[in-house]
Amino acid sequence: MNYLQIHQNEIVFALIMFIFLFKNYFISKIYKIKMFNVKELNNILSNNNEEDLLIDVRTPQEYSRGHIEKSKNIELRNITEHIKSNLKKYDKKNIYLICQSGSRSMNAALNIKKLGIKNVYNIKGGMMRWHLNKLPIK
């Protein structure tokens, strides 16, 4: 038996882990979704620009346990229909998306991009990073 046959399971596992760990990076590059870190987001929100909108795609239960003051809660499973039914309202906005870790918000960003909205941004690390940086929550 050769090396590949002997270590087939380990190789498959390593490939799956690689894809899982770098999925958001690849999606952001392929679909041109810019990613911001939480400190950059905090600076953006402090400018109080009417064109900036932060959407938290976590569940209402997660949102109620702590969220960023200027965020609007639209759960991931509802985001595409919500944006689609209000397309004109969101078309000119800068839409920043956040979740717990950055994964659900990347899915939301991808779905919103597919609707033709250009200014869609994902927040790296999500609320976990927000908390780690001791940024304010409501």
N, C-alpha and C positions, 0 to 999 in steps of 0.2 A: 504494500500500500504506500502511496505517496503522501506527502505532507498535506495537500489539499483534502484528500479523502479522510485522513485521520482527524483533521481539525475543522471539518466542514461546519459543524454546529457553532463552534467559536467564531468562525469567519462570518457566518450569517448573522449571529448575534451582534458582532462588532459593526457590521454594515447597517443593521437596523438601528443601533444606538447612534451611529454617526448621522443617519438621516433624521432621526428624532431630535437630536441636539442641534442640528444646523438647519432644520426645516424653515424656521422663520427667516433666517438669513437668506436662504435661496429664494423664498417667496418674495422677500423685499426686493431682491435684485431683479428677478424675472418680471415682476409686476410694477416695479419702480415705486415701491411704497417706502417712503423715508421713515427712518426710525429716530426717535428722540429719547434721551435719557430723562429721568425724573427731575433732575436739576434744571435741565433745559425747559421742560414743561412748566415747572414752577416759575421760571423767568417769563415765559410766554404769557402765562395766566396773570402775572402781576402787571402786565401792560394794559389789561382791561380792554383789549381790542374787541369790538363788537363782532368782528368776522371770525373770531376764534371760538370754537365750540368743543368742549370736552365731553365725550360720551363714555360712560362706564358701562361695559357690557356684561358685568357680573349679574348674578341673580339678585332680586330685591332683598333676599335674606342677607347675602354677602354685603350688599350696598348699605343696609341698615346698621351693620356692625362697624362701619367707618368708611367714609368716602371723602374725596376732595371737594371742598366747598362749592366750587363753580361747576361741578359735573352734573350731567343729566343721566339718569339711569334708564337705559334701554337694553334689556336683556338680549344676549346674542341671538337667541332663537326668534326674536321679533325685529331685529335691526334692519334686515333687508326690506321687509314689507313696509316698515315705518319710513325708511328713507325713500323708497320707491313711491309711496303715496304722498310724500312731501318734497318731491325732487326739486322744485323751484326754490323752496325755502333753504335747501342745503347746498344747492349748486355753487353758490359763490362763497360758501363758508370754508374755513380751514378746520377740518374735522380731525380732532385728536382722539384716539381710542385707547382705552385702558381696561385691563381686567386684573385678575390676581397675579398672573405671571407674565403676561404678554402673548400667550398662545391664542386664547379666544379672541383677543382684540386684533390679532393678525388675521384670523379667519374673517372677522367682521370687516377689516380693512380691505381684504381681497374681494369680498362680496360687494362692498360699496364701490370699489374701483370698477368692478364689472358693470355697474349701473351707469358708468360714464362720469362719475365725480372724480375730479383730478386731485384736489387738495386733501388727501387722506393720509394720516400719519399714525404710526403705531408707537406706543410707549414701551421701551425695552424694560423688562423686569416687572412691569405693572405695579400693583399696590404693594407687593413684597418689597420692591426696591424703594418705593415711596416711604414705607415704614422704616426700613433700614437706614434711610437718610434722615429720619426724624423730621420729615416735612409735615405740615399741619393737616389734620383731618377733622372732619365734622362728625 
